[in-house]
Structure formats: structure tokens, C-alpha cells
């Protein structure tokens, strides 16, 4: 599994190169409502963080929808906690966790859900939507493909799904969960 994940991450430039060109049309999978691509944003090269440690800031990136509109602030929000879930669209556990979160999306009044998959998984987003119906929850969840190498910075390589919870105001890491978690486990972080 680790070997497969490393191969997936090594291919992460694919979507970035194809989708970042001006005037490029959205790749297959990005026509689904609620899907987007993550692009890199300038980091301060003098400042180094271990983004996996509690208290670390959210890595810098921008989120663009299928129309190439920057929706970063809409997705990340300014007040509610951000639930960033690393997932694989063909992972049964990831599907189950997503369905559980979406079943309880009424709890997410301020908090946002951002799901991030490796770029090589873009062709599997339709399959994931068919099994989770995330596209009918676009006010709560955004499903993205990582072209900014965010996964390299935040994924612990322990178990999927991985949910990183970031403070709504400071965007600093509060907690990391690996594997399927109940709503009760997550409820104290949901706003």
C-alpha cells in the first residue's frame, strides 16, 4: 500500500501541468459539481514547518473550480474548523467515512470538508461520486485533486482516510485522525 501511495504522489505533477494552463478545459472528473483542483501558492522559503505536527499551519495552496475560479476562501472559510480528509476514491473506508460525514452534514454549520486525492485518481472521481453522492452536498464538501503536493506535506502514511482538523481562525492543525471515525469522535471539532 505504501509503495502504491508513493507512486501516486510521484505522479502528482500530471494534473497540475494539464489543468494549470490558461484556457485549459477541466479534465474528466472535474465536471462534477463540488470538484476542484489544488494549485500551489507561494510559501516563504525561509520558513520550514513539519505540517504533520499539532499546531502546524495549513500548507499554502489555492483551490480552483472547474471554471478556473479561485474558490479558496469559500472552501477554507474564515471561522469554522476545516476538516481536510486525505482519501482514495476507490477506497471502501474512504467511501464509508465520506458517507458518514455527509449523512451528518447538517452539523457542519460553519465547518467545511475538503477532501484531497492524488492527481492520478482524477478518473475515479465519478466512481466516488456515484458511491457517496458528494455532488449533492456542495455547500459542505469540496472534493479536490492535489496538484500542489499538499499530500507530501500532510499525509502520515498510516491509514486512509486521514482527517486533519484545522482551527477555523488560525488554520493551525488541531488534531489528526486515521481510519474511519464516528461522528461522536469528531463532534467536538464540528462547528
N, C-alpha and C positions, 0 to 999 in steps of 0.2 A: 504494500500500500504506500509506504514512504517513497519507494522508488518511483511509483506512478505519479505521486504528487510532485516530486522533484522534476520529473519530465514535463508535467503540465506547467509548472512555474517557469521552466526554461523556455517554453513556447509563448510566454506572456506578451511578447512584443508583436505577435501576429495581428491581433485586433487593433492595437494602437496604431500600427502602420497603415492598416487598411481603412480605418474609420476616422483617423485624425486629419486626413487630407481635406482641405477646403472644398466644399461642394460635393463631397462623397456621400453616397446614399447609405442608409443604415444597412448593416449586414443582416442576413436572415436571422431571425430570433429577436431583433430589435424593433420589429413592427408590433410586438405585443405590448398593449398598454401596461405601464409600470416598469418597463425595462429601460436601462440606460447603460452608459459606458463611463468608466472612471478614467480620467486622464491625470497625468502628473501636474502638480503645482510646485512652484519654486520653494525648496527648503533652504534654510540658512545653512550653507556648507560648513560653517564653523561650529554649529550646534549638533551634537550627536546624542540620540536617545536610544534606549532599549525600549522600543514601543510595546514590548510584551510585559513590562513591569507595571504593577499597580501605581497609579499616579502619572504615568507617561501620557503625553498629549496624543491626540488623534493625529496620525500622519497627514501631511498636507496633500490634498488631491481635489480635483473638481469633477462634478458629475454632469454629464450631458445626455439629454434625452434623445429619442430617435429623430427629432427635428434639429438636433445640434444646438438646442437651447441650454444654457447653463442653469441647472436646477439645484446647485449645491446647497444654497441656503434653504430652499424649500424642503429638501430631503433631510439635511442635518438639523435644521431648526435652530432656534435660539434659546429655548427654555427647557423643553422636555429632554429626558435622557435619550441617548441614541443607542439602540440595540443593533450592533453590527454583527451579522452572522456569516461566517465563512462556511460555504456549502458546496456540494457537488450535486448538480441537477438530477443525476441518476442514482443518488444515494437514498436508500429507503429511510434511514434515520433522519436525513435532512428533510425529506418529504414529510415525515411524521411530525418533526418539530415545527415545520412551517405551517402545516395544517392546524396544529395546536395553537400556535401564535395567532393565526388568522381567525380561528374559531373564537378567540378572546380579544379580537381587535377593538371591541368597544371599551376595553380597559385603557387603550392607548389614546388618551385624550390629547396629551402633549408629546409623549414619547414617539419616536419614529423607529421603523425597522428598515435596515439597509442590509440586503443580502448580497454577498460578493462571491462570484465563482471565477475560476481561472479562465483565461481567454479561449482556450481550446474547447471549452464547454458551451460556447455560444450556440452551437447547433442543437444542443439539448434543452434550451430554454422553453421551447414549445412543449416538449415532453413534460417538463417540470410544471408548466402552467396547466397542462391537461390533468395532472395528478394533484395539484394543490389549489388551482383556481386563484392564484395570486393577482391576476389581472383585474379581478373584481374588487380588489382592496387597495386601489392606488392612493388613497388618502393616508394609508397607514404604512404600506410597504413599497419599497423600490428594489427591484432585482437588477444587479449590475454585473458587468464583466470587468475584470481588473486589467486595465492597460497601464496602470501607474505603479505596478509592482508593490501594491499595498500588502498583498498576501505575504510577500517575502518578509515584510516588517512585523506583521502581527500574528501570523499563524504559528501555533506552538507545535504542530506536527504530533499531536497526541491522539485526537479523535475528532471525527466530524459528526454533527455540526459543532462548530466552536462559536460561542456567543460572547462578544466583548461588549461590555456596557460602559458607555462614556457619560460623564456628568453633562447635563444639559447646558449649563452656563460656561464651565471652564473647558469642556471637551477633553477631560482627563479620564484615563482608564480607572473605573471603579472596581470592576470585577470581570473575571473570565470564567466561563462555564464550558466544559467539554462534554459532548454526548447529549442525549435527549434530556431536557429538564422540564419539570412540571411548571405549570403557571404559579403554583404556590412557591416554588423555589425562586421564581423571577419577580413575583408580585411586589416585593418591597422596592424594586427599582423602576417599576412601571409608573408613569405619571400621566 
